[in-house]
Amino acid sequence: MKLAVIPARGGSKRIPRKNIRSFCGKPMIAWSIEAALESACFDRIIVSTDDQEIAETARRYGAEVPFLRPAELSDDHAGTMPVIAHAIEWQRQAGEAPEAVCCLYATAPFVRGEDLKQGLNLLDTTDCDYAFSVTSYAFPIQRALRIDNSGKTGMYYPEHAGTRSQDLEEAWHDAGQFYWGRAATWLAGTTVLSASASPVVLPRYRVQDIDTLEDWVRAELMFTALKNTAVL
């Protein structure tokens, strides 16, 4: 069985009601649900939430909300790993044991069904424990600067002050969209960012963290531009 779990608690602080706030004409969570449905990867698409309004919105767009997340997994300090493990255990107790489980974030409007398919293919055809979305840094991290308390700058890696950017190794970061993993790996609490994970590489123009209102505005501008150019 292949299970999608979309974590979506109701207590977002920096952007209130972020998971169901309107993003380019739809509740934010709707974009993730629709991508999961489009992928045709899943036997079930479950939204894990503690919030009735989020639950109603999720059902309206085609996801299931078979339980409300317990309070101990719904505060500001609740991590993703125990939330996914809780959903897996619930599914087991319901009589079906998931084998492949995808954590798909509710605030990932740029995710596409084909990205999810690619992640599942990596999980099926390699020995990786996880497959997750990554993208490249826009500038070499070896040339990163710090600003000290006196307002002066310094390099994190001064040994690369004279190295040409094209001679530096490219670096990547978590795109924060989805994480395919084996059920046993999720339950064991194995970290995603490890040598046992394989990357699904996304272009930078389809990656945007959405943690602040400034992020939100930028994401809507990017999303609209991509839609208008038929890239998304």
Backbone torsions as a table, in degrees:
resi	resn	phi	psi	omega
1	MET	NA	139.1	178.8
2	LYS	-113.0	125.3	-171.8
3	LEU	-121.7	132.6	169.6
4	ALA	-102.3	132.4	175.7
5	VAL	-121.9	120.8	179.1
6	ILE	-108.8	103.3	178.5
7	PRO	-72.5	132.3	-176.8
8	ALA	-156.5	78.2	179.0
9	ARG	-78.2	165.1	-173.2
10	GLY	-92.4	-6.1	-168.8
11	GLY	-100.4	35.7	179.6
12	SER	-61.2	131.3	-174.9
13	LYS	-95.1	-48.9	-172.6
14	ARG	-71.6	-35.2	174.1
15	ILE	-127.3	94.7	-176.2
16	PRO	-54.9	135.7	177.8
17	ARG	58.5	33.8	-173.8
18	LYS	-54.0	-41.7	-172.3
19	ASN	-67.6	-22.8	178.7
20	ILE	-122.4	7.4	173.6
21	ARG	-63.6	144.0	-177.0
22	SER	-67.8	125.8	177.3
23	PHE	-125.2	111.3	-179.7
24	CYS	49.9	43.4	171.0
25	GLY	96.6	-5.7	178.9
26	LYS	-137.6	156.4	171.5
27	PRO	-56.9	138.9	-175.8
28	MET	-48.2	-46.0	-175.7
29	ILE	-63.6	-24.0	-178.1
30	ALA	-60.5	-35.2	-177.9
31	TRP	-65.2	-39.7	178.4
32	SER	-68.5	-42.9	179.2
33	ILE	-61.1	-45.2	-178.4
34	GLU	-64.9	-36.4	176.9
35	ALA	-65.5	-40.1	178.7
36	ALA	-64.0	-42.8	177.8
37	LEU	-65.1	-42.9	-179.2
38	GLU	-61.0	-34.9	-176.4
39	SER	-67.7	-27.2	-176.4
40	ALA	57.7	27.8	-179.0
41	CYS	-87.3	-20.2	-161.7
42	PHE	-113.2	143.0	170.3
43	ASP	-80.2	-32.8	176.6
44	ARG	-143.0	143.9	173.7
45	ILE	-120.2	109.4	-174.2
46	ILE	-111.7	135.5	170.9
47	VAL	-101.7	124.8	178.1
48	SER	-98.7	107.3	-176.3
49	THR	-142.0	159.9	174.6
50	ASP	-107.0	7.2	-166.2
51	ASP	-121.5	125.1	-176.4
52	GLN	-66.1	-37.8	-179.9
53	GLU	-66.4	-40.7	176.1
54	ILE	-63.4	-41.5	179.5
55	ALA	-59.7	-45.1	-179.6
56	GLU	-64.1	-41.0	179.1
57	THR	-64.4	-43.9	-179.6
58	ALA	-60.4	-44.4	179.8
59	ARG	-63.9	-38.0	-178.6
60	ARG	-61.6	-29.6	-178.0
61	TYR	-99.9	7.2	169.6
62	GLY	109.4	3.1	177.3
63	ALA	-93.2	166.6	174.7
64	GLU	-103.2	146.4	172.1
65	VAL	-131.7	80.1	-173.0
66	PRO	-80.5	-8.1	178.8
67	PHE	-152.7	159.5	169.6
68	LEU	-101.5	133.9	-176.0
69	ARG	-63.5	136.9	179.6
70	PRO	-65.7	156.2	-174.8
71	ALA	-59.4	-36.3	-177.0
72	GLU	-68.1	-12.7	176.5
73	LEU	-110.3	17.6	-173.7
74	SER	-126.5	7.9	179.9
75	ASP	-91.9	-176.5	-175.6
76	ASP	-65.4	-17.4	-175.0
77	HIS	-103.7	1.7	-179.4
78	ALA	-70.1	127.4	179.5
79	GLY	-89.2	163.5	-179.2
80	THR	-67.0	-41.0	-175.0
81	MET	-55.7	-51.9	179.1
82	PRO	-66.3	-27.7	177.2
83	VAL	-66.7	-43.5	178.3
84	ILE	-68.0	-42.1	178.3
85	ALA	-60.1	-39.4	177.9
86	HIS	-60.9	-43.8	-179.9
87	ALA	-65.7	-38.4	178.1
88	ILE	-64.3	-45.3	179.6
89	GLU	-63.8	-39.2	177.5
90	TRP	-61.1	-44.2	-179.5
91	GLN	-64.0	-38.5	176.7
92	ARG	-62.2	-45.1	-179.5
93	GLN	-66.9	-23.5	177.2
94	ALA	-80.5	-3.3	173.2
95	GLY	105.6	3.2	178.2
96	GLU	-129.4	129.2	-177.8
97	ALA	-100.1	109.3	177.8
98	PRO	-64.7	145.1	174.4
99	GLU	-105.1	-46.7	177.2
100	ALA	-115.3	130.8	-175.6
101	VAL	-129.6	130.4	179.2
102	CYS	-113.3	119.7	169.0
103	CYS	-83.9	115.3	-179.2
104	LEU	-116.8	118.1	-176.0
105	TYR	-71.1	145.9	-178.8
106	ALA	-71.5	-19.6	-177.9
107	THR	-108.2	53.0	-179.2
108	ALA	-128.7	64.6	-174.9
109	PRO	-67.6	-15.5	-178.9
110	PHE	-88.3	-7.3	-177.9
111	VAL	-67.8	145.3	-180.0
112	ARG	-123.3	154.8	178.7
113	GLY	-56.4	-37.9	-178.5
114	GLU	-68.5	-28.5	175.1
115	ASP	-64.8	-43.0	179.6
116	LEU	-64.9	-39.6	176.4
117	LYS	-61.2	-41.8	-179.5
118	GLN	-63.1	-40.1	178.1
119	GLY	-63.6	-43.3	178.2
120	LEU	-63.8	-39.6	179.2
121	ASN	-61.5	-40.1	176.8
122	LEU	-62.5	-41.6	-179.9
123	LEU	-65.4	-36.5	-177.2
124	ASP	-77.7	-30.3	-169.2
125	THR	-110.8	-2.7	178.1
126	THR	-126.1	177.6	178.8
127	ASP	-95.2	17.1	-179.1
128	CYS	-69.6	153.3	174.1
129	ASP	-90.1	-28.4	178.7
130	TYR	-136.0	154.8	168.6
131	ALA	-136.3	125.0	-173.9
132	PHE	-143.6	162.3	-174.9
133	SER	-78.7	135.6	175.8
134	VAL	-135.7	162.1	171.3
135	THR	-145.1	164.6	-176.5
136	SER	-85.9	152.2	171.3
137	TYR	-69.2	145.6	-177.4
138	ALA	-76.5	-14.5	-177.5
139	PHE	-143.6	146.6	-178.2
140	PRO	-57.6	125.2	-178.2
141	ILE	-67.6	-21.2	179.1
142	GLN	-68.8	-13.6	178.4
143	ARG	-104.1	15.7	-178.1
144	ALA	-66.0	146.8	-179.5
145	LEU	-114.1	152.3	169.4
146	ARG	-115.4	155.7	174.0
147	ILE	-118.6	121.3	-175.8
148	ASP	-85.9	-179.5	-175.5
149	ASN	-64.0	-20.0	179.3
150	SER	-90.9	0.0	179.3
151	GLY	86.5	10.6	179.2
152	LYS	-95.7	155.6	-178.6
153	THR	-101.2	157.6	174.6
154	GLY	-156.1	156.1	-179.0
155	MET	-88.7	142.6	172.2
156	TYR	-68.9	-34.6	-178.8
157	TYR	-126.9	75.7	-174.9
158	PRO	-61.4	-19.8	178.5
159	GLU	-65.5	-14.5	179.7
160	HIS	-104.6	16.3	-178.5
161	ALA	-58.8	-33.1	-178.4
162	GLY	-107.3	7.2	-178.9
163	THR	-80.7	133.7	177.5
164	ARG	-65.8	141.3	-177.2
165	SER	-59.3	-34.0	-178.5
166	GLN	-72.1	-11.5	178.4
167	ASP	-95.9	-1.2	-179.2
168	LEU	-93.1	147.5	-179.5
169	GLU	-68.3	136.1	178.1
170	GLU	-69.9	143.7	179.9
171	ALA	-120.1	154.3	-174.4
172	TRP	-129.5	157.5	175.1
173	HIS	-139.1	159.9	178.6
174	ASP	-59.3	127.4	-179.7
175	ALA	-82.9	-9.6	173.7
176	GLY	66.9	34.5	-179.2
177	GLN	-111.4	-54.4	-177.9
178	PHE	-152.4	158.8	-177.9
179	TYR	-143.3	103.9	172.0
180	TRP	-80.3	139.4	175.6
181	GLY	-153.7	158.8	174.2
182	ARG	-74.9	142.7	-175.8
183	ALA	-55.5	-42.9	-179.0
184	ALA	-62.6	-33.9	179.9
185	THR	-69.4	-43.8	175.6
186	TRP	-58.6	-45.9	-176.0
187	LEU	-67.5	-29.1	178.4
188	ALA	-76.3	-11.9	-179.9
189	GLY	76.0	21.5	179.6
190	THR	-66.4	131.3	-178.4
191	THR	-65.1	143.3	179.4
192	VAL	-69.8	-42.2	-174.9
193	LEU	-81.3	79.5	-177.0
194	SER	-145.7	176.1	179.9
195	ALA	-70.4	-10.1	-179.5
196	SER	-93.0	10.2	-178.6
197	ALA	-108.9	146.3	177.4
198	SER	-114.3	145.9	-175.2
199	PRO	-93.1	142.7	164.9
200	VAL	-106.2	108.2	-171.3
201	VAL	-82.7	126.2	178.1
202	LEU	-113.2	149.1	174.7
203	PRO	-69.8	148.7	-176.7
204	ARG	-60.2	-28.5	-177.2
205	TYR	-74.1	-2.4	174.0
206	ARG	-116.1	26.4	179.8
207	VAL	-133.0	126.7	176.1
208	GLN	-156.6	116.9	170.3
209	ASP	-63.7	142.8	179.5
210	ILE	-126.9	82.4	-177.4
211	ASP	-112.6	-20.9	-178.0
212	THR	-130.2	168.9	177.9
213	LEU	-64.2	-33.3	176.2
214	GLU	-63.2	-42.5	175.9
215	ASP	-58.8	-42.1	-177.1
216	TRP	-61.3	-47.3	179.8
217	VAL	-61.5	-45.5	179.2
218	ARG	-60.7	-43.1	-178.9
219	ALA	-63.8	-41.3	179.5
220	GLU	-65.9	-38.9	177.5
221	LEU	-63.7	-44.0	178.4
222	MET	-63.1	-45.8	-177.5
223	PHE	-61.7	-45.3	-179.8
224	THR	-63.5	-42.6	179.5
225	ALA	-62.9	-41.9	-179.8
226	LEU	-66.9	-39.6	177.2
227	LYS	-63.4	-41.8	-177.5
228	ASN	-69.6	-23.4	178.9
229	THR	-102.8	6.1	177.0
230	ALA	59.4	28.9	177.4
231	VAL	-86.0	-36.1	-176.4
232	LEU	-76.1	NA	NA
